[in-house]
Amino acid sequence: MVARRISRSQLLGYLDKLSREEALPEPKLHQAADQFALDIDQLLANATRLHVRRDLVRYLGVNQDLLAQWQRMAEERHEVPRIDQSSLGNSHGSRVSGAMVTVRSARQPHPQVVMVNDQGEISAPLGSTPAARLVIVENLENFLSLDGTLSLLPTCGLSPAWQDADILYGSGNSITNILLTPFFQQYQEIGCLFDPDPGGIRMCDTLHQRGDLPPLYFLAPADLRERLSASTRELNMKQRQQLATHIRRSPPCAHVGGLIRTTGKHLEQETYLLPVSTTEATR
């Protein structure tokens, strides 16, 4: 069982007890020191340890100068939460102050970096304007192969208008960062070209559950069933159960998620760059 993380206020409480030589839970003290990258052995090097009961102990003769230094550091806060937590050795205790995405298109084939801060303000290169539609690709190879990805879109049932879409590289779960919501809201429609696997379905489900985005489509070529059937990558029972949840609550995931469950197989998105049979369906 993973221990619950120690908060800043808890750390300060333990340090305060040390300064007053009061009893405190020894395992929690060591966990706090480890979590916040503090050298507990240095602090207690010349202290006397007295066992009180169970996991409670008292330390007499703690290095007071070092203890005061730790207390000052724990009390100091930075206006950017991520920096604040990083100073305490807990860089994952808070999200970063913004998000960044990379976009290219047939109009602007050279990748453009767009940033969104925690106030929802979008910073894009001068002269760049968002297209009407956006296609998020999960894997870098598909993003690098702009022509290959654009030629794939008709086989996913998309009309010629999608050839002008912005193509965004969405690396893993970073694309579901809620800070990106204002960026997504610039578009009329969003196509999710994610891996046809439990992870890709989960990402689409996460975006759909947000509820304040343009219409989402989970994109896949018309011959996906055949591709899945030929795959050697099989689902386990836990993945089947997770898929059932995503499919039930997110209509955009239903078709592809259903094919994955039916075949019991999944794929990487790069395989879409292999030859596919085209269809003339449009959306």
C-alpha positions as CSV (number, residue, x, y, z in Angstrom):
1,M,0.0,0.0,0.0
2,V,1.4,3.4,-1.0
3,A,1.7,5.8,1.9
4,R,-0.2,9.1,1.6
5,R,2.0,12.1,0.8
6,I,3.0,14.4,3.6
7,S,1.7,17.9,3.2
8,R,3.7,21.1,3.9
9,S,1.6,21.8,7.0
10,Q,2.3,18.3,8.3
11,L,6.1,18.8,7.7
12,L,6.0,22.0,9.6
13,G,4.1,20.3,12.5
14,Y,6.8,17.6,12.8
15,L,9.5,20.2,12.8
16,D,7.7,22.2,15.4
17,K,7.5,19.1,17.6
18,L,11.2,18.4,17.1
19,S,12.0,22.0,18.2
20,R,9.9,21.5,21.4
21,E,11.3,18.0,21.9
22,E,7.7,16.5,21.9
23,A,6.7,13.0,20.8
24,L,6.0,12.5,17.1
25,P,5.4,9.6,14.7
26,E,8.9,8.4,13.6
27,P,7.8,6.7,10.4
28,K,6.0,9.9,9.3
29,L,9.0,12.1,10.1
30,H,11.3,9.9,8.0
31,Q,8.7,9.8,5.1
32,A,8.4,13.6,5.2
33,A,12.2,14.0,5.1
34,D,12.5,11.6,2.2
35,Q,9.6,13.3,0.3
36,F,11.0,16.8,0.7
37,A,14.6,15.7,0.1
38,L,15.8,16.6,3.6
39,D,18.8,14.8,5.2
40,I,17.2,13.5,8.4
41,D,20.4,11.7,9.5
42,Q,22.2,15.1,9.5
43,L,19.5,16.7,11.6
44,L,19.5,13.9,14.2
45,A,23.2,13.1,14.1
46,N,23.8,14.1,17.7
47,A,20.3,13.8,19.1
48,T,19.1,11.3,21.7
49,R,16.2,9.1,20.7
50,L,13.6,8.2,23.4
51,H,10.9,5.7,22.5
52,V,7.5,6.8,23.9
53,R,5.0,4.1,22.7
54,R,4.2,2.4,19.4
55,D,5.7,4.5,16.6
56,L,6.0,7.7,18.8
57,V,9.4,8.9,19.7
58,R,11.1,12.0,21.2
59,Y,14.4,13.5,20.0
60,L,16.5,15.5,22.5
61,G,19.4,17.7,21.4
62,V,18.4,18.1,17.7
63,N,20.6,20.5,15.6
64,Q,18.6,23.7,16.2
65,D,20.4,25.7,13.5
66,L,19.7,23.2,10.8
67,L,16.1,22.7,12.2
68,A,15.5,26.5,11.9
69,Q,16.8,26.4,8.3
70,W,14.4,23.6,7.5
71,Q,11.5,25.5,9.0
72,R,12.3,28.7,7.1
73,M,12.4,26.7,3.8
74,A,9.1,24.9,4.5
75,E,7.4,28.2,5.3
76,E,8.6,30.0,2.2
77,R,6.1,30.0,-0.6
78,H,6.6,30.9,-4.3
79,E,3.8,32.5,-6.3
80,V,4.1,29.7,-8.9
81,P,2.8,26.5,-7.1
82,R,5.1,24.1,-9.2
83,I,8.2,26.1,-8.2
84,D,7.0,26.2,-4.6
85,Q,6.6,22.4,-4.5
86,S,9.9,21.8,-6.3
87,S,11.8,23.8,-3.7
88,L,10.5,21.2,-1.2
89,G,11.6,18.2,-3.3
90,N,8.0,17.6,-4.4
91,S,7.9,18.7,-8.0
92,H,4.9,16.5,-8.8
93,G,2.8,18.0,-6.0
94,S,1.4,20.7,-8.2
95,R,0.9,21.2,-11.9
96,V,3.0,23.6,-14.0
97,S,1.7,27.1,-14.6
98,G,0.8,26.5,-18.3
99,A,0.7,24.1,-21.2
100,M,2.4,23.9,-24.6
101,V,1.4,22.1,-27.8
102,T,3.0,21.8,-31.3
103,V,0.8,22.3,-34.3
104,R,1.4,22.1,-38.1
105,S,-0.9,21.9,-41.2
106,A,-0.8,21.9,-45.0
107,R,-1.0,25.7,-44.8
108,Q,1.9,25.9,-42.2
109,P,3.9,22.7,-42.5
110,H,6.7,23.9,-40.2
111,P,5.7,23.1,-36.6
112,Q,4.3,26.0,-34.6
113,V,4.5,26.1,-30.8
114,V,1.4,27.4,-29.0
115,M,1.3,28.1,-25.2
116,V,-1.6,28.5,-22.9
117,N,-1.1,29.9,-19.4
118,D,-3.2,29.2,-16.3
119,Q,-5.3,32.2,-17.0
120,G,-6.5,30.7,-20.3
121,E,-4.5,33.2,-22.4
122,I,-3.2,31.7,-25.7
123,S,0.2,32.7,-27.1
124,A,0.7,31.7,-30.7
125,P,3.3,32.7,-33.4
126,L,2.6,36.0,-35.1
127,G,0.5,35.6,-38.2
128,S,-0.8,32.2,-37.3
129,T,-4.5,31.6,-37.1
130,P,-6.3,28.4,-36.1
131,A,-8.1,26.4,-38.8
132,A,-11.7,25.4,-38.5
133,R,-10.9,21.9,-37.5
134,L,-8.2,20.1,-35.4
135,V,-6.8,16.6,-35.6
136,I,-4.9,15.4,-32.5
137,V,-2.4,12.7,-33.3
138,E,-1.1,10.7,-30.3
139,N,2.2,9.4,-31.8
140,L,5.1,11.5,-33.0
141,E,5.7,9.4,-36.2
142,N,2.2,10.3,-37.4
143,F,2.8,14.0,-36.6
144,L,6.1,14.0,-38.5
145,S,4.4,12.3,-41.5
146,L,2.1,15.2,-42.4
147,D,1.3,13.9,-45.9
148,G,0.7,10.4,-44.6
149,T,-1.6,11.6,-41.9
150,L,-3.6,13.9,-44.2
151,S,-4.0,11.1,-46.8
152,L,-5.4,8.9,-44.0
153,L,-8.2,11.3,-43.1
154,P,-10.5,10.3,-46.0
155,T,-10.3,6.7,-44.9
156,C,-11.5,7.8,-41.5
157,G,-14.7,9.1,-43.1
158,L,-13.7,12.8,-43.1
159,S,-14.6,15.2,-45.9
160,P,-12.1,17.1,-48.0
161,A,-12.5,20.1,-45.8
162,W,-10.4,18.3,-43.1
163,Q,-7.4,18.5,-45.4
164,D,-7.0,22.1,-44.1
165,A,-7.2,21.0,-40.4
166,D,-4.5,21.8,-37.9
167,I,-2.5,18.7,-36.9
168,L,-1.5,18.7,-33.2
169,Y,1.0,16.4,-31.6
170,G,-0.6,15.2,-28.4
171,S,2.0,13.2,-26.5
172,G,0.4,10.7,-24.1
173,N,-1.9,12.1,-21.4
174,S,-0.5,15.6,-21.6
175,I,-3.1,16.4,-24.3
176,T,-5.8,16.0,-21.7
177,N,-4.4,18.8,-19.6
178,I,-7.4,21.0,-18.6
179,L,-5.3,24.1,-19.2
180,L,-5.6,23.4,-22.9
181,T,-9.4,23.9,-22.9
182,P,-9.3,27.5,-24.3
183,F,-7.1,26.3,-27.1
184,F,-9.5,23.5,-28.1
185,Q,-12.4,25.8,-27.9
186,Q,-11.1,27.8,-30.9
187,Y,-12.1,24.9,-33.2
188,Q,-15.5,23.8,-34.7
189,E,-14.6,20.1,-34.6
190,I,-11.9,17.9,-33.2
191,G,-10.7,14.6,-34.6
192,C,-8.8,12.3,-32.1
193,L,-6.4,10.1,-34.0
194,F,-5.4,8.1,-31.0
195,D,-4.0,4.6,-30.6
196,P,-6.9,2.1,-30.9
197,D,-6.1,0.7,-27.5
198,P,-7.2,1.3,-23.9
199,G,-5.0,4.3,-23.5
200,G,-6.3,6.0,-26.5
201,I,-9.9,5.3,-25.5
202,R,-9.2,6.7,-22.0
203,M,-7.8,9.9,-23.5
204,C,-10.8,10.5,-25.7
205,D,-13.1,9.7,-22.8
206,T,-11.3,12.2,-20.6
207,L,-11.7,15.0,-23.2
208,H,-15.4,14.1,-23.8
209,Q,-16.1,14.1,-20.0
210,R,-14.9,17.7,-19.9
211,G,-18.2,18.7,-21.5
212,D,-17.1,22.2,-22.8
213,L,-15.3,21.2,-26.0
214,P,-16.4,21.2,-29.7
215,P,-17.7,17.9,-31.1
216,L,-15.1,15.1,-30.8
217,Y,-14.6,12.1,-33.2
218,F,-12.4,9.1,-32.5
219,L,-10.8,8.7,-35.9
220,A,-9.9,5.3,-37.3
221,P,-9.7,3.9,-40.9
222,A,-12.6,1.9,-42.2
223,D,-10.7,-1.3,-42.1
224,L,-9.9,-1.1,-38.4
225,R,-11.7,-4.4,-37.6
226,E,-9.4,-6.3,-40.0
227,R,-6.3,-4.5,-38.7
228,L,-7.3,-5.4,-35.1
229,S,-8.0,-9.0,-35.9
230,A,-4.5,-9.3,-37.4
231,S,-2.8,-7.8,-34.4
232,T,-0.8,-9.9,-32.0
233,R,-1.5,-7.5,-29.1
234,E,-4.3,-8.9,-26.9
235,L,-6.4,-7.3,-24.2
236,N,-6.4,-8.5,-20.6
237,M,-9.5,-8.7,-18.4
238,K,-8.8,-5.4,-16.5
239,Q,-8.5,-3.6,-19.9
240,R,-11.8,-5.0,-21.0
241,Q,-13.5,-3.7,-17.9
242,Q,-12.0,-0.3,-18.3
243,L,-13.1,-0.2,-21.9
244,A,-16.6,-1.0,-20.9
245,T,-16.7,2.0,-18.6
246,H,-15.3,4.4,-21.2
247,I,-17.7,3.1,-24.0
248,R,-20.7,3.4,-21.8
249,R,-20.2,7.1,-20.8
250,S,-18.5,8.5,-23.9
251,P,-20.3,8.1,-27.3
252,P,-17.2,9.2,-29.3
253,C,-15.4,6.1,-27.9
254,A,-18.2,3.6,-28.6
255,H,-17.4,2.5,-32.1
256,V,-13.6,2.0,-31.8
257,G,-13.8,0.8,-28.2
258,G,-16.4,-1.7,-29.2
259,L,-14.2,-3.1,-32.0
260,I,-11.3,-3.4,-29.6
261,R,-13.5,-5.4,-27.1
262,T,-15.0,-7.5,-29.9
263,T,-11.7,-8.5,-31.4
264,G,-9.8,-8.6,-28.1
265,K,-6.9,-6.8,-29.8
266,H,-5.3,-3.4,-29.9
267,L,-2.8,-1.5,-32.1
268,E,-0.4,1.3,-32.3
269,Q,-1.4,4.3,-34.4
270,E,1.8,4.2,-36.5
271,T,0.4,1.1,-38.3
272,Y,-2.2,3.4,-39.9
273,L,0.7,4.7,-42.1
274,L,0.7,1.3,-43.8
275,P,-1.5,0.9,-46.9
276,V,-5.2,1.1,-46.2
277,S,-8.4,0.6,-48.2
278,T,-10.1,4.0,-48.9
279,T,-13.7,4.8,-48.5
280,E,-15.7,7.7,-49.8
281,A,-17.7,8.3,-46.6
282,T,-17.8,11.9,-45.3
283,R,-18.5,13.6,-42.1
